[in-house]
Amino acid sequence: MTANHTDQNAPSPAGAGKGAPEAPVGLSARAARRVAELIRQQGKPGLMLRVKVDGGGCSGFQYGFDFDTEAAEDDIKVERDGVTMLVDSMSLLYLSGAEVDYVEDLVGASFQVTNPNAASSCGCGSSFSI
């Protein structure tokens, strides 16, 4: 059974408003725009962004981003601005309340996760510890 959460104009999970169901993981408008652009470049409109947590990295856990064409049975779906983000149930244990954003700065551009569950993270922001 796949849970489906719509996050069209809702605030990030930490500050969700009244009325709309709160998504367990947020997707910023910037991230949704970038994902939509990448999907257009791939020429595969059915792609969905998969966000996961794996063991490894310099802090113990690391974030992973990939595209997928199918949702698994245990995936949570978060939709924003026509883009779907998938998070598996194991990764959700570490990502609950987090928000995925897309950041462009002098160092470069990347997807970044603001994770309230992380006790510390590495300098590049791609790994964390609990």
Buried (B, 14 or more C-beta within 10 A) or exposed (E): EEBBBBBEEBEBBEEBEEEBEBBBBBBBBBBBBBBBEBBEEEEEEEBBBBBBBEEEBEBBBBBEBEBBEEBEEBBBBBBBBEBBBBBBEEBBEBBBBBBBBBBEEEEEEBBBBBBEBBEEBBEEBBBBEE
